[in-house]
């Protein structure tokens, strides 16, 4: 679930999802110097409110939409309280476990540095790709 595929609007960097259908996953490619059209398309992300919050993605030209409540496994407990099938992370967890519903991964790091130029602080950014 990605609310926005924009990594840095000011630096014109967006992420593009490349379907790998045989493995039921995506590769993530960063596009630098993205066009206005690519930036506009990236603002949508995969989390969209169609009929409730849905995960929306396209594979081979076919658009798929799945409600987030279905992915999480939302249900009512015996006492009527709301529950889901998401595992609670432990304080020592730094990565997902194979049986977790969501398999998060880091795909970009935006570095921000400052330096003094002519007596004034000037900031700059650099985007690094992360391949997992």
Secondary structure, 3 states (H helix, E strand, C coil): CCCCCEEECCCCEEEEEEEEHHHCEEEEEEECCCCHHHHHHHCCCCEEECCCEEEEEEECCEEEEEEHHHHHCCEECCCCCEECCCCCCCCCCCCCCCCCCCCCCCCEEEEEEEEEECCEEEEEEEEEECCC
